[in-house]
Amino acid sequence: MASKQPYPPPESQGPPPPYPGYPQPGQNQPPYGAPASYAPPPQGYPAPQQVYPGQPPQPAYPGTAPVQTTVVVKEKKGGLFGFLEDAGKTLGNSIDYVARKTDEIAHEMSVPMKAMFNTGCVVQLISCTTGRALEIVQGPTGQLIVDGLGGDGPQFTNAHWTVIHEGNNIVRLHNNNNFLAIINGSTVLVNYPPRSKLGLEARFRLFQTEQFMMFESVSEPRRHIGILPDGQLKPALATGKEHHAKFGVRCIYSPFMQPAVSRK
């Protein structure tokens, strides 16, 4: 059996080579929404491998409603009750401190993992729950949705995610300008035309635990991308740093990848 050829690096760190033509939905080879610098977008994405109950999420959102904040001022209590209240606050602050330190430790990424999340890299995210890739598919009513049932390998281009790194381990991930986002506790796709202003909902903070990555919403802290055992998205508002939120990372392309030496 012929060995796989390495993904060729660009000349002078230019854009990756264009992908070939894209099949129609229902064929074995899934089409790909390539990054903006790749070939033009395909006509459609493949249908999901299962029936989704209810109405799938819309691929784009006009924005989020403003959040109203109410400030309540409490009078400080004296005596025993005041002491117990202060002690409770001190304990709560200590717990928060430990939690922040735990996040800081998890936030430290290994050098190889950091290299896969440089701007311009193309990665696949393999769910620890299903063992398959996070992919874009076309829902029953035509909307673009995400599931965790994609193929693993360079040929499954609808499961490719192009990285935009914004510093401090904060990234955006998109496929043909369809950006992963978390809005109102749900993981969705938001389409941003090229050169448009990107919303805060599409920013994710990277956390590494062992060899796995987790993606926490910057605009909605403590909410993560997650996959259920049947491959459907887990609601982000119910996804913390548990097993459902963990992904293995496969680097499909990197502007900094060295050409492989062929052996005969």
C-alpha positions as CSV (number, residue, x, y, z in Angstrom):
1,M,0.0,0.0,0.0
2,A,1.4,3.4,-1.0
3,S,2.4,5.6,1.9
4,K,0.6,8.9,2.5
5,Q,2.4,11.9,1.1
6,P,3.2,14.7,3.5
7,Y,1.2,17.9,3.2
8,P,3.5,20.2,1.3
9,P,4.6,23.5,2.8
10,P,4.0,26.7,0.8
11,E,6.7,28.4,-1.0
12,S,8.1,31.4,0.9
13,Q,5.4,30.8,3.5
14,G,2.6,31.6,1.1
15,P,-0.9,30.2,1.2
16,P,-1.5,26.4,1.1
17,P,-2.2,24.8,-2.3
18,P,-5.8,24.8,-3.4
19,Y,-8.0,21.8,-2.8
20,P,-9.6,19.9,-5.8
21,G,-13.2,20.1,-6.7
22,Y,-15.9,19.2,-4.2
23,P,-18.5,16.5,-4.4
24,Q,-22.2,17.0,-3.8
25,P,-23.9,16.1,-0.5
26,G,-24.4,12.4,0.0
27,Q,-21.2,11.3,-1.7
28,N,-18.5,9.5,0.3
29,Q,-16.0,12.4,-0.1
30,P,-17.2,15.3,2.1
31,P,-16.7,18.7,0.6
32,Y,-14.8,21.4,2.3
33,G,-15.3,25.0,3.1
34,A,-11.7,26.1,2.6
35,P,-10.1,29.1,4.3
36,A,-10.4,32.4,2.5
37,S,-7.0,32.0,0.8
38,Y,-7.9,28.6,-0.6
39,A,-10.1,27.7,-3.5
40,P,-13.7,29.2,-3.8
41,P,-16.3,27.8,-1.4
42,P,-18.2,24.6,-2.4
43,Q,-21.8,24.4,-3.3
44,G,-22.7,22.6,-0.1
45,Y,-21.7,20.4,2.8
46,P,-22.6,16.8,3.3
47,A,-25.7,15.8,5.2
48,P,-25.2,14.7,8.8
49,Q,-24.9,11.0,9.5
50,Q,-28.0,11.0,11.7
51,V,-31.3,12.7,12.2
52,Y,-31.1,15.7,14.5
53,P,-34.2,16.3,16.7
54,G,-35.8,19.7,16.4
55,Q,-34.7,22.7,14.6
56,P,-30.9,22.9,14.0
57,P,-29.2,26.2,15.0
58,Q,-28.9,29.0,12.5
59,P,-25.4,29.4,10.9
60,A,-25.3,33.2,11.6
61,Y,-26.5,35.5,14.3
62,P,-27.2,39.3,14.0
63,G,-25.8,39.9,17.5
64,T,-26.7,39.4,21.1
65,A,-29.1,41.3,23.3
66,P,-27.6,43.7,25.9
67,V,-27.3,42.3,29.4
68,Q,-29.0,44.2,32.2
69,T,-27.1,44.3,35.5
70,T,-28.7,45.0,38.9
71,V,-26.5,46.0,41.8
72,V,-27.7,45.2,45.3
73,V,-26.0,46.8,48.3
74,K,-26.2,44.8,51.5
75,E,-25.7,46.3,55.0
76,K,-22.8,44.6,56.8
77,K,-24.0,42.5,59.7
78,G,-22.4,42.6,63.2
79,G,-21.8,40.0,65.9
80,L,-21.7,36.3,65.3
81,F,-23.6,36.5,62.0
82,G,-21.2,39.1,60.6
83,F,-18.2,36.9,61.6
84,L,-19.7,33.8,59.9
85,E,-20.5,35.9,56.8
86,D,-16.9,37.2,56.6
87,A,-15.5,33.7,57.1
88,G,-17.7,32.4,54.3
89,K,-16.4,35.1,52.0
90,T,-12.8,34.3,52.9
91,L,-13.4,30.6,52.2
92,G,-15.1,31.4,48.9
93,N,-12.1,33.6,47.9
94,S,-9.7,30.8,48.7
95,I,-11.7,28.4,46.6
96,D,-11.7,30.9,43.7
97,Y,-7.9,31.4,44.1
98,V,-7.3,27.6,43.9
99,A,-9.6,27.3,40.9
100,R,-7.7,30.2,39.1
101,K,-4.3,28.5,39.9
102,T,-5.7,25.2,38.5
103,D,-6.7,27.0,35.3
104,E,-3.3,28.7,35.0
105,I,-1.6,25.3,35.3
106,A,-4.0,23.8,32.6
107,H,-3.4,27.0,30.5
108,E,0.3,26.2,30.2
109,M,0.6,24.6,26.8
110,S,3.5,22.4,25.5
111,V,5.7,23.7,22.8
112,P,4.4,21.2,20.1
113,M,0.8,22.0,21.0
114,K,1.5,25.8,20.7
115,A,3.1,25.2,17.3
116,M,-0.2,23.7,16.0
117,F,-2.2,26.8,16.9
118,N,-0.1,29.5,15.2
119,T,-2.0,31.7,12.7
120,G,-2.4,30.0,9.4
121,C,-2.2,26.4,10.7
122,V,-5.0,24.0,9.7
123,V,-6.0,21.4,12.3
124,Q,-8.5,18.7,12.9
125,L,-10.1,18.3,16.3
126,I,-10.6,14.6,17.3
127,S,-13.3,14.2,20.0
128,C,-12.3,12.1,22.9
129,T,-15.9,11.0,23.2
130,T,-16.5,9.7,19.7
131,G,-12.9,9.3,18.4
132,R,-14.0,11.2,15.3
133,A,-13.4,14.8,14.1
134,L,-15.4,18.0,14.6
135,E,-16.9,18.7,11.2
136,I,-19.3,20.9,9.4
137,V,-22.4,19.3,7.8
138,Q,-25.6,20.5,6.2
139,G,-28.6,20.2,8.4
140,P,-32.0,18.8,7.3
141,T,-33.2,22.3,6.5
142,G,-30.0,23.5,4.8
143,Q,-28.4,25.2,7.8
144,L,-24.7,24.5,8.4
145,I,-24.2,22.8,11.7
146,V,-21.4,21.0,13.6
147,D,-21.1,17.5,14.9
148,G,-18.4,15.1,16.1
149,L,-18.7,12.4,13.5
150,G,-16.2,13.6,10.9
151,G,-13.5,11.5,9.3
152,D,-9.9,11.6,10.5
153,G,-7.3,12.6,7.8
154,P,-6.4,15.3,5.3
155,Q,-9.0,14.1,2.8
156,F,-11.9,15.0,5.1
157,T,-11.6,18.7,4.4
158,N,-15.0,19.7,5.9
159,A,-13.3,18.8,9.2
160,H,-10.4,21.2,8.7
161,W,-10.2,24.3,11.0
162,T,-7.9,27.2,10.1
163,V,-6.4,29.0,13.1
164,I,-6.2,32.7,13.8
165,H,-4.1,33.2,17.0
166,E,-4.8,36.5,18.8
167,G,-2.2,36.1,21.6
168,N,-2.4,34.8,25.2
169,N,-3.6,31.4,23.9
170,I,-6.8,32.9,22.5
171,V,-7.8,31.7,19.0
172,R,-10.5,31.8,16.4
173,L,-11.2,28.6,14.3
174,H,-13.0,28.7,10.9
175,N,-13.7,26.7,7.8
176,N,-14.4,28.9,4.8
177,N,-15.1,31.8,7.0
178,N,-17.7,29.8,9.0
179,F,-16.4,30.4,12.5
180,L,-17.0,28.3,15.6
181,A,-18.7,30.4,18.3
182,I,-20.6,30.0,21.5
183,I,-23.8,32.1,21.8
184,N,-26.3,32.0,24.7
185,G,-24.8,28.7,25.8
186,S,-24.9,26.9,22.5
187,T,-22.0,26.0,20.1
188,V,-22.9,27.4,16.6
189,L,-21.4,28.5,13.4
190,V,-21.2,32.2,12.5
191,N,-20.3,33.3,8.9
192,Y,-18.2,36.4,8.7
193,P,-17.4,37.7,5.2
194,P,-13.8,38.3,4.4
195,R,-12.3,41.4,5.9
196,S,-15.3,42.0,8.1
197,K,-15.1,42.7,11.9
198,L,-15.2,39.4,13.9
199,G,-17.4,39.2,16.9
200,L,-16.3,38.3,20.4
201,E,-18.5,35.2,20.4
202,A,-16.0,33.5,18.1
203,R,-13.0,33.7,20.5
204,F,-11.8,30.7,22.4
205,R,-9.3,30.3,25.2
206,L,-7.1,27.2,24.8
207,F,-6.5,24.8,27.7
208,Q,-4.3,21.8,27.6
209,T,-4.7,18.7,29.8
210,E,-2.3,15.9,29.1
211,Q,-2.3,15.6,25.3
212,F,-5.8,17.0,24.9
213,M,-7.1,20.5,24.2
214,M,-10.3,22.2,25.5
215,F,-11.9,25.3,24.0
216,E,-13.5,27.8,26.4
217,S,-15.6,30.7,25.2
218,V,-14.0,34.1,26.0
219,S,-17.3,35.9,25.9
220,E,-19.1,33.2,28.0
221,P,-16.5,31.9,30.5
222,R,-16.7,28.3,31.8
223,R,-18.6,27.2,28.7
224,H,-16.8,24.9,26.3
225,I,-17.2,23.1,23.0
226,G,-18.3,19.5,23.8
227,I,-19.4,16.4,22.0
228,L,-21.9,13.7,23.3
229,P,-21.4,10.0,22.7
230,D,-23.8,9.9,19.8
231,G,-21.7,12.7,18.0
232,Q,-24.1,15.6,18.6
233,L,-23.0,18.8,20.1
234,K,-23.3,19.0,23.9
235,P,-24.8,22.3,25.0
236,A,-21.9,24.6,25.9
237,L,-23.7,25.9,29.0
238,A,-23.5,22.3,30.4
239,T,-20.0,21.6,29.2
240,G,-17.1,22.3,31.6
241,K,-13.7,20.7,31.6
242,E,-15.0,17.1,31.6
243,H,-14.2,14.3,29.1
244,H,-16.8,15.6,26.6
245,A,-14.8,18.8,26.1
246,K,-11.5,17.2,25.3
247,F,-10.1,17.0,21.8
248,G,-7.0,15.5,20.3
249,V,-5.3,17.7,17.7
250,R,-4.0,16.7,14.3
251,C,-2.0,19.2,12.3
252,I,-3.0,19.1,8.7
253,Y,-0.9,22.1,7.5
254,S,1.5,24.6,9.1
255,P,3.2,27.5,7.4
256,F,6.3,26.5,9.4
257,M,6.3,22.8,8.5
258,Q,9.6,21.6,7.1
259,P,9.5,19.5,3.9
260,A,9.8,15.7,4.6
261,V,12.8,13.8,3.2
262,S,11.6,11.1,0.8
263,R,13.2,7.7,1.4
264,K,13.5,5.0,-1.3
